[in-house]
Amino acid sequence: MTFLTNLDDKTLKAGTVPTFALSQRGRAGMQVLGAVQKYSSGVLRSIAAENFDASPRGRELAAEHEAAEPGAGTRERIAEARKVCESDNVYRLERFFQRWVAEENFNRGIPAIEERREKFEAFNAAQGEGELLGTLDLAGEVSVPKYYDRVEWHLEPGGWDGYDLYGALFAFGVGPYVFSHGGYAAVGVGDDITKQRVNTIKQFPKASYARIYEPGCGGVSTLKAVNSVFPEAELHGSDLSPLLLRNGQKMASRFGFPVHLKLADAAHDTGEADESFDGVITYALHHELPPKANREMFKELFRIMKPGADIVISDPPPFRAVPMFHAVILDWDTEHREEPFFTAVLLDSLDAMLEEAGFVNVESYAIGRDQYPWITRAMKPEATTQAEAA
């Protein structure tokens, strides 16, 4: 699931402050959080990693992790490595700052938006006054899965739909002032998440695609990246959040490209026709579903893909692909940043899930530092001819 994290207004003159920006006080509060996060992940985390590698038990666990078969004893090693990490005050301070920033994104961000509520509401209303591009279908009857309904994702009060101006909060607050520094979850400090999305889309093996689908499309940040790489492709997406879908269509229209969005549980029924897409993209989605739901989703995506169609996935790297200390950092999100399935999915194998669903040419690799973005891509087999079947 994705959301826009930066909203440049190209219609404003240089130096003009948009009327819908945060106040100076609200902006300063978010900037403090960004600075703390950058210091935490850019300075303290490196020291904590060095301390872990310098400890005898840390070195022993790191060597075991590197030599072990994928999945063999990984959970137990992470638990042991966590004990080593938690004995280090630098690690504990770095993790405290990470949790504090994650909470304060909303404790400070929501009041900053509320301070300018009238302006943001007027801006949202103006987005709907003109003709919106593409289509938005919220009429489908969707049974919200329990694993989704009960979670306040990323510590967002009420979950994805818990606050009507979350779109503004991420676009004008958390995105530009905190997330832009990187250094949270699997994103490395200083990494540009907008460029990461574009680089992910460039992993599609073909030069052009007619129709591309994204399950869990959220606020269309990834579909925006798809449009920048494949401007002629017809773009479709689905999500469980009506709020994100409404915001997504408005933002796509604002940037001038049509999207066709639908309320749907893509793990069970996308509502799309058999063999109707030649490309599928998923971005930062699968760690937000339990492994069983991921397996069901891959079956459904396989159904709607044409023979020879490609799927490209970007998600946090599996534990087997990262050093021991980094595995502890990733595992921490499960309990402390409201990511209940993070550990379960990173212990599992998306490669194996794709193969189980019938995909071929499955491969996975990193295209950034710290093994992120981690790419998994595959293809639906080409149609078998009658001669080959014989």
N, C-alpha and C positions, 0 to 999 in steps of 0.2 A: 504494500500500500504506500502511496506516495502523495505528497502535497507540494504545492509551489513554495519555495523558500526564498524567493526574491522577486520583486515586482517593480521593474523599472517602468516609468511612464515616459515613453519616447515623445509624447506630445508636449511635454513641458519644456520651457526654455531653459538653457543652461543656467544653473545656479538658483533656479526657482524651487522653493520649498512647497511640495504638494500639500493641499489643504487637508489631506487625509493621513498625513504622517503622524507619528507619535509626538507627544510634547517633548520638550527638552528633558524634563524630569523622567518621563517614561523611557525615553531613549537611553539616558544615562544609566538607569537601572539595568537595562538589558546589556549595555556595554560592559558593565562591571561583571556580569555573569560570563560574558564571552571571554573577558580577560582572565578570570579565575579558571575557566575550563582550559584555556590555552596554556596557562602555567601548570595546571595539574597534569595534563596529558603530555605537554612538551618538555617539562623539566622534572617534576616529581616522579613520573612514571618511569623515565629512563634510569633514575637513581634506584628506584625499587627493583627494576629488572636486573641491574648490576648487583644489587644486594642478594637477590635470589640466586643468580648464577655464581656468586661468591661463596654461598653456603654449601657445605658438604652434601646435605640432603637435597638441596636444590639441584646441584650438579648431577647427583645420582638419578633423580627423577627425570631430569631433562634427557639424560642418556637413555634411560629406559623408554621414554616417550618416543625418541627418535628411532630406536631400534625395533619397537614393537610392531606387530602386524596391525593394520587399521582396525580400530575398535576393541582390540584386546586389552582389557584392563584399563581403558581410558578413563572411565568414570572414577575408578578407585585412585588412579594417579592424580587426577585433578583435585580430588578431596585431600590427598596428602600434600600436594603442592600448595593448596590454599592455606593449610596450616602453617607451612613455611612462610608464605607471604604475610599472613596475619600476625606473625611474630615480629614483623618489621614495621616500625612506627611510620616510616616514609610511605610504605604501601597503604597503611591504614589512613593516613592523612590524604593521600591521593584519591582513595576511594570515597572518603568523606566528602571531598570537594565535588567529585563526580555526582554523588547522590544529591548533594545540596543544590548544585546547579540544575539538575534534572527536576527537582521540586520547585525551585524558584523560577524556572521558566514560566510556570503557571501562577505561582504566588505573586510574582511581580508583573508578569506579562498580561494577565487578565485585567488587573486594575489599570494598567497602562492603556489597554484598549478601551475599557469602560470610560476612562477619562475623555475619550474622543468618540464615544459610541455614536452620537448623532452624525458625525462626519463619516464614520465607517458605514453606518446604515445607509446614508445617502449615496455613498459610493457604490455599495452593493446594489441598491435600487437602480442606480443609473446604468449598471451593467446589464440589467434586464429590460431597459427601455427600448433599446435598439433590437434589431433582428438577430437572434442568437443563431450561430452556425451549427450545423449538424442536428442531432436528435437527442432527446433525453426521455427515457422510458422508466418511470417509477411506478407503473401500474401493476407490475407483477406481484403475486403473492409469494413472499419469501419467508420461510421459517428460519429465523435467526438462530444459528447454532449456539449451544450453551457455551462452548469454548470462546466464542466471540462476545456474546452478550454480557458476560459477567466481568470482563477485563477492562480496566482503565489503562489502555495501551500507553506505554511510555510515561505513565503517571498522569495522564490527562484526566482531570476530574470529569467523571461521567462517560469516559471513553470518547471515541471519535465524534459522536453526535451530542456530547454532553454540554457543549457551549456553542451558541449560534454564530459567534464570530471567531471560531478557531481559524478559519481561512485567513482573516486579517492578522491574527496573532502570529501565525507562522510566516506570512508574507512580509509583514512590516516589523516584526519583533524578533522572535526566536530565530527565524531564518537568517536575516542579514547580520544580526549582532551576536549570535551564539553559534548556530550550526555552521556559519561560514568559516569558523576557525577550525572545524573538524575536531578530532580528538574525543569522540564519543562513540560508544558501541564499537563497531568494526571500522569506523572511519578514522583514518590517521590524522594526527594534528597537522593542520595546514593544507589538507586535501580539499580540493574543489569538488563538491558533490555534483554540481551541474556538469562539469567536464567528465566526471566519472560516468554519469548517465549516458552522455554522448559517446564516450569510448565503449561503453557496453553495447550500445546499438550498433556500433561499427563491427561487432563480432558476428553479425549476420553474414553468412558466407556468400550470398548472392548480391548482385549489383542493384537489383530492384525487386520490389514486392508489390502485389496488387492490393492485398487486404491483410492488415496486421491486427491482432487481437491481444489485449492485455487484461488478464483477470486481476482483481484487486488494484484497479487503476487509480483509486483515490482522486486527488486533485489534478491529475493529468500532467504532472511534471515529467514523467517518463514518456508519455505520448507526445509531449512537446519536443523531447529529444528525438523521438522517432521521426517526427515531422521535419526536423532539421536535417536528418540524414536521408530520409526517403520521402521527400515532399509530395510525390505523386501517389503515395499509398493511401488507401482508405482506412481510417483508423477507428477501431471499435474497442470498447472497454466495459468492464462491469465492476461493481463493488457492492458491499453490504451497507454502505453508509449513504443515505439520501443526501445528507449535508455535503459530503465530499463530492458527490456526483453533480449536485447543483452548482457548487463552486467551480468544479472542473469544466463544465460547459461554458460558464461565464468567462473563465480565464482563457480557455481555448479560443473563444470568440474574440476576446480582447486582443489576443496575439494573432488572430486572422487565419486560423485553420479549423476546419470542421471536425468534430468527433461525434461518434454515435455511442452513447452511454446508456447502460441498462442496470437497473437494480436486480442483482442475481447472486446466488450462492454458487460460484463457479466450481466449487468442490463437488457439487451434485448435479447442477443443471444450468448451463450457461444460457439456455434459451436460443442457441444458435443452431443453424442447420448443419447436417453432416457435411464434412469435407468442403468447408466454405472459406477457409483461410489458408494462405500460403506462408504466413509467419505468425509466431506467438512470442511475446516478450513477457517475462515476469521480473519484477524488480523489488527486492527487499520484501518479499511476500512470504516465502515458504517457512521462514523462522517464526511466523505469526500464526501458523497452523500446526496442529498435532500431526505426527507422521501419518496416521491413518487418513486424515483429511487430505494430505498431500498426495497420497497414493490414489485416492479417488479423483482428485483434481487432474492428475496426469492422464487418467483414463478418459476423463471428459474432454480434455484438451486434444488428446489423440483422436477422438471421435470427430471433432470439428475441423481438424487439419486435413488439407488435401494430401494425397500421396506425394512424397517428395518435399513436403513443407518443413520448415526449420523452426525450432524453438531455441531461444536464448534466455538464460536465467542468470540473474545476478543476486547473490545472497551472501551473508557472512561465510567465511571459509570454514570447512569442517575442522574439528579439533586435530585430525590427523595431519592437516596441512600447515599447522602453525607450531612455533616453539612452545614448550611447557608453560612458561610464564604468561605468554599471550593467551593460551587456552584458559588459564585462570581468569584473566581479564574478561574474556568473552563469556565464560560461564557465569560470572558475577551478574550480568544483565538479567539472567533468568529470575533471580529472586529480588533484585534491588532496583530494576527499572521497568517492572511490570512487563516482562517478556516471558510468559510462562512456558513457552515451547522452545526457547532458544537452545537450551542444552540438549533436549531430546532430538531436535533436528540436526544439530551439529555433531551428535554422536552417530546419527544415521547416515545414509548415503543417497543423495539425490540421483546420482548416476544409476544406482541399483533400482531406484524407483522408476526412472525413465525406461530402463530395460524391461522391467516387469510389465510396464504399460504397453510395450511393443516397439519402442523407439530403437533406432540403430545409430551407428556412428557417434555414440555417446563419448564425450570427452569433457574434462574439467581442468581449469588452469587459472592462474592469477594474472591480472593485467595492471596491478598496482603494488605499491609497497605494503608490507605487512599482510600480503596475500589477499588484499582487497582493492578493487572488486574481484570477487571470486566468480568465475564464469563457468557455467555448465551448459553445454549445448548439444543438440541431437537433431535427428531427422526422422520423420515418419517414412517408412519404406516406400519406395516407388511402387506403383501398381504392378502387380504380376500379370504378365500377358498370358493368353491361353496356351501359347507354345511353351512358355517356361513352366506353366502349371503341369503340362503334360509330361 
